[in-house]
Amino acid sequence: MGPPPDSDPTVAQLLADKERLERELAGARQAAETTSRLIGEQFMQIEETMMLLEEKIAVEQELRTSLAAELAAAEIREVELAEARALAEEANRAKSAFLANMSHELRTPLNAIIGYAELLVEELEELDTDEIGEVVTRISAAGHHLLGLINDVLDLSKIEAGKMELFIEEIDLAQIVGEVLATITPLSDKQKNRLLIELDPDLGPLHTDATKIRQILFNLLSNACKFTSGGEVLLAVRCLHIADEAWVELLVRDSGIGIAADKLERLFETFTQAEASTSSRYGGTGLGLAITRRLCLLMGGDISVSSIVGSGTTFTVRLPTAVPSANPGSSAPGLTVP
């Protein structure tokens, strides 16, 4: 005989099972709703992140496009600047060549005019025709003045074109100072100035360019005399030792009109004078000091200036006693002038 048949569940058991199933179903439904809500929130966050990423990508694309445009524009500007620089350099070379040629061509006939004027002055002095002699003397003076301006332009054009040469030789600076003073004395006397000279007794021979030294001294002393009236002009020549090297210092001090502090910075620029009225009152083109500084640099030295308005001006030149053969035109070390 087989096992006895299972007994049927009671009503109470069926109700209990129903309640249990209902509870499990409610829990499953609640878990499903919670999971659905969390998934929905995550999808919203993903959509927001995707939108932010798309915006970021769009901004980066705009930046790339803008950067590419700026780089292209910068390259174009660089090319344009290079072309403009090349044109400016070519124009500067053409200007220097023109000035050199023009100055040379003008100087030859002008020297002839001055020569004939001086011959006429001598002849008229013998004939005692003072009135005509004065006119011819003015012609000669104007010719010399114009020749000086032409020489300045020619020197500047040579320096800018890199064709200014140095002729190094052993020189006696005291002798050159005497020669320059002989030339400057009439201008100093005309302005009723007193010339003072201080020469270092230890001053020995220099190995440098005599013509350039003479030109530097003449430019500085003529300026000092021109801008001083009834005062004093001092030239002091001293020996120095800087960084175990021998130097010579040329100091030119006057008691003239002086220069304003805000004008000193541009004093050595070409075609520049301290005041706009200076050129009309005292004459000149503003080339003398620019040429003087470039000559100093060419010989391995430099020049500095200090001034007080109404009290006078001091120019200080420092040059090596033996001009270095390397790197002409560059400023030598240790030349800070107080």
Secondary structure, 3 states (H helix, E strand, C coil): CCCCCCCCCCHHHHHHHHHHHHHHHHHHHHHHHHHHHHHHHHHHHHHHHHHHHHHHHHHHHHHHHHHHHHHHHHHHHHHHHHHHHHHHHHHHHHHHHHHHHHHHHHHHHHHHHHHHHHHHHHHHHHHCCHHHHHHHHHHHHHHHHHHHHHHHHHHHHHHHCCCCCCCEEEECHHHHHHHHHHHHHHHHHHCCCEEEEEECCCCCCEEEEHHHHHHHHHHHHHHHHHCCCCCEEEEEEEEEEECCEEEEEEEEEECCCCCCHHHHCCCCCCCCCCCHHHHHHHCCCCCHHHHHHHHHHHCCCEEEEEEECCCEEEEEEEEECECCCCCCCCCCCCCCCC
